[in-house]
């Protein structure tokens, strides 16, 4: 196969490319320039000058062609602008989900196919299983590193052109493979911060993008004022720390009201929800399944046993086997049947 390997400068994508080279595929490496991060700040991201250089050196060791493609404009509109807009609406976005959907398996895949490549490979920990003319997306062999949740909005047009070579490996084995190829990324730490917010202050980033904060009240469930906050973009449903409130009982963010600019807080037991409604749902098979077994509502969250109650267009409603929380609007909900990903959508609201 003629494969375009997306090289972020990390160990996982480096090994993905190496495994394809070893398998005899015709591999070309590409690093995406997504943001203008300063080299010092980019130590915790994946878009800095050092990361581009690491990707270039990996390509040299593997003896494959290498390019840097400028996707800053696409990334700014498809990921960063969405991130800011969602926080301003009182929602909690996951920019990695948007990046996978709109950039890596959106703009990048489109350009790769136009350029004559058969597939795009990344370092995601997930498995793909061809099955009678369709491709099933499943959890990785290493459940601790599984990233299938972040890919849940991909459909057949993307999955049929995707390769995830490290999906069957453990993280330890991935680093061993990197060392066996002499790759400089073998011991490179994983990136955990949002790549375009390398200092980790998402609230500050959103505030600067919005041109300032909109203060508002902190309310209890009855509507009584408890204090003031500096902007709903600094809060998410389920948050406990940083409320600036004092009292004998801990309080959690129960809801965000963008119209009033209010943060509603209360006891933890009020976070429990019987289910959720999702919007912008996309099913991996192209149509809604007859049933699901579980959902996942956070990138590193547990599976929640659930049933599919209703679907219409790109919306769906699920019921949990028992009350669960917190359920944060804007986050991705991924639908599972065993280890297989059936689809994903954005949480519109939790159900009481």
VENPEWO-V492190 format. One record per backbone hydrogen bond with DSSP energy under -1.0 kcal/mol. CO is the residue of the C=O (numbers start at 1). NH is the residue of the N-H. E is the energy in kcal/mol with one decimal. If there is no record, write none. Layout:
BEGIN
co=CO nh=NH e=E
co=CO nh=NH e=E
END
This chain:
BEGIN
co=1 nh=26 e=-2.6
co=2 nh=118 e=-3.3
co=2 nh=119 e=-1.1
co=3 nh=28 e=-2.3
co=4 nh=121 e=-2.4
co=5 nh=30 e=-2.3
co=10 nh=14 e=-1.4
co=11 nh=15 e=-2.4
co=12 nh=16 e=-2.1
co=13 nh=17 e=-2.0
co=14 nh=18 e=-2.1
co=15 nh=19 e=-2.9
co=16 nh=20 e=-1.6
co=17 nh=21 e=-2.2
co=18 nh=22 e=-2.5
co=19 nh=23 e=-1.4
co=20 nh=25 e=-2.3
co=21 nh=24 e=-1.4
co=25 nh=27 e=-1.0
co=26 nh=3 e=-2.7
co=28 nh=5 e=-3.1
co=29 nh=67 e=-1.8
co=30 nh=7 e=-2.9
co=31 nh=69 e=-2.2
co=33 nh=71 e=-1.9
co=35 nh=37 e=-1.3
co=38 nh=42 e=-2.2
co=41 nh=44 e=-1.1
co=42 nh=45 e=-1.6
co=48 nh=52 e=-1.9
co=49 nh=53 e=-2.1
co=50 nh=54 e=-2.3
co=51 nh=55 e=-2.4
co=52 nh=56 e=-2.2
co=53 nh=57 e=-2.5
co=54 nh=58 e=-2.1
co=55 nh=59 e=-2.1
co=56 nh=60 e=-1.9
co=57 nh=61 e=-2.3
co=58 nh=62 e=-2.4
co=59 nh=64 e=-2.2
co=65 nh=29 e=-3.0
co=67 nh=31 e=-2.5
co=69 nh=33 e=-2.8
co=71 nh=75 e=-2.8
co=72 nh=76 e=-2.6
co=73 nh=77 e=-1.8
co=74 nh=78 e=-3.0
co=75 nh=79 e=-2.1
co=75 nh=80 e=-2.0
co=76 nh=81 e=-2.4
co=79 nh=83 e=-2.3
co=80 nh=84 e=-2.3
co=81 nh=85 e=-2.6
co=82 nh=86 e=-2.5
co=83 nh=87 e=-1.8
co=84 nh=88 e=-2.1
co=85 nh=89 e=-1.1
co=86 nh=91 e=-2.4
co=87 nh=90 e=-1.5
co=94 nh=98 e=-1.4
co=95 nh=99 e=-2.5
co=96 nh=100 e=-2.3
co=97 nh=101 e=-2.3
co=98 nh=102 e=-3.2
co=99 nh=103 e=-2.1
co=99 nh=104 e=-2.2
co=100 nh=105 e=-2.1
co=102 nh=107 e=-2.0
co=103 nh=108 e=-3.5
co=106 nh=110 e=-2.3
co=107 nh=111 e=-2.2
co=108 nh=112 e=-2.7
co=109 nh=113 e=-2.6
co=110 nh=114 e=-2.0
co=111 nh=115 e=-1.6
co=112 nh=117 e=-2.5
co=113 nh=116 e=-1.3
co=119 nh=4 e=-2.6
co=120 nh=163 e=-1.7
co=121 nh=6 e=-2.7
co=124 nh=126 e=-1.2
co=125 nh=147 e=-3.3
co=127 nh=138 e=-3.1
co=129 nh=136 e=-2.6
co=131 nh=134 e=-1.0
co=134 nh=131 e=-3.5
co=136 nh=129 e=-2.5
co=137 nh=341 e=-3.5
co=138 nh=127 e=-2.5
co=141 nh=143 e=-1.0
co=142 nh=145 e=-1.5
co=148 nh=151 e=-1.4
co=149 nh=152 e=-1.3
co=151 nh=154 e=-1.9
co=155 nh=159 e=-3.0
co=156 nh=160 e=-2.3
co=158 nh=161 e=-1.4
co=159 nh=162 e=-1.3
co=161 nh=120 e=-2.6
co=163 nh=122 e=-2.0
co=164 nh=167 e=-1.8
co=166 nh=169 e=-2.1
co=167 nh=141 e=-2.5
co=170 nh=174 e=-2.3
co=171 nh=175 e=-2.1
co=172 nh=176 e=-1.8
co=173 nh=177 e=-2.5
co=174 nh=178 e=-2.2
co=175 nh=179 e=-2.2
co=176 nh=180 e=-2.2
co=177 nh=181 e=-1.5
co=178 nh=183 e=-2.6
co=179 nh=182 e=-1.0
co=183 nh=186 e=-1.7
co=185 nh=188 e=-1.4
co=194 nh=197 e=-2.1
co=197 nh=200 e=-2.2
co=200 nh=202 e=-1.4
co=201 nh=205 e=-2.0
co=202 nh=206 e=-2.6
co=203 nh=207 e=-2.4
co=204 nh=208 e=-2.2
co=205 nh=209 e=-2.1
co=206 nh=210 e=-2.2
co=207 nh=212 e=-2.6
co=216 nh=229 e=-2.6
co=217 nh=263 e=-2.2
co=218 nh=226 e=-3.7
co=218 nh=227 e=-1.1
co=219 nh=265 e=-3.0
co=220 nh=223 e=-2.4
co=224 nh=220 e=-2.3
co=227 nh=218 e=-2.7
co=229 nh=216 e=-1.4
co=231 nh=234 e=-1.8
co=232 nh=235 e=-1.8
co=236 nh=239 e=-2.2
co=239 nh=253 e=-2.5
co=252 nh=266 e=-1.9
co=253 nh=238 e=-2.8
co=255 nh=264 e=-2.6
co=257 nh=261 e=-1.4
co=257 nh=262 e=-2.0
co=262 nh=257 e=-3.0
co=263 nh=219 e=-2.8
co=264 nh=254 e=-3.2
co=264 nh=255 e=-1.5
co=266 nh=252 e=-2.9
co=267 nh=270 e=-1.5
co=268 nh=271 e=-2.1
co=273 nh=324 e=-2.6
co=274 nh=320 e=-2.9
co=275 nh=351 e=-2.6
co=276 nh=318 e=-2.4
co=277 nh=348 e=-2.8
co=277 nh=349 e=-1.5
co=278 nh=316 e=-1.8
co=279 nh=346 e=-2.8
co=282 nh=344 e=-2.1
co=283 nh=286 e=-1.6
co=293 nh=306 e=-1.4
co=294 nh=336 e=-2.9
co=295 nh=304 e=-3.1
co=296 nh=334 e=-2.5
co=298 nh=301 e=-1.4
co=304 nh=295 e=-2.1
co=305 nh=321 e=-2.5
co=307 nh=319 e=-2.2
co=310 nh=317 e=-2.8
co=312 nh=315 e=-1.8
co=314 nh=281 e=-3.1
co=315 nh=312 e=-2.1
co=316 nh=278 e=-3.1
co=317 nh=309 e=-2.5
co=317 nh=310 e=-1.6
co=318 nh=276 e=-1.8
co=319 nh=307 e=-2.4
co=324 nh=273 e=-3.2
co=328 nh=331 e=-1.8
co=329 nh=92 e=-2.8
co=331 nh=347 e=-3.1
co=333 nh=345 e=-2.1
co=334 nh=296 e=-1.8
co=335 nh=342 e=-3.3
co=336 nh=293 e=-3.0
co=336 nh=294 e=-1.8
co=337 nh=340 e=-1.7
co=339 nh=139 e=-2.2
co=340 nh=337 e=-2.2
co=342 nh=284 e=-1.8
co=343 nh=335 e=-2.6
co=344 nh=282 e=-2.5
co=345 nh=333 e=-3.1
co=346 nh=279 e=-2.9
co=347 nh=330 e=-2.5
co=349 nh=277 e=-2.6
co=351 nh=274 e=-2.3
END
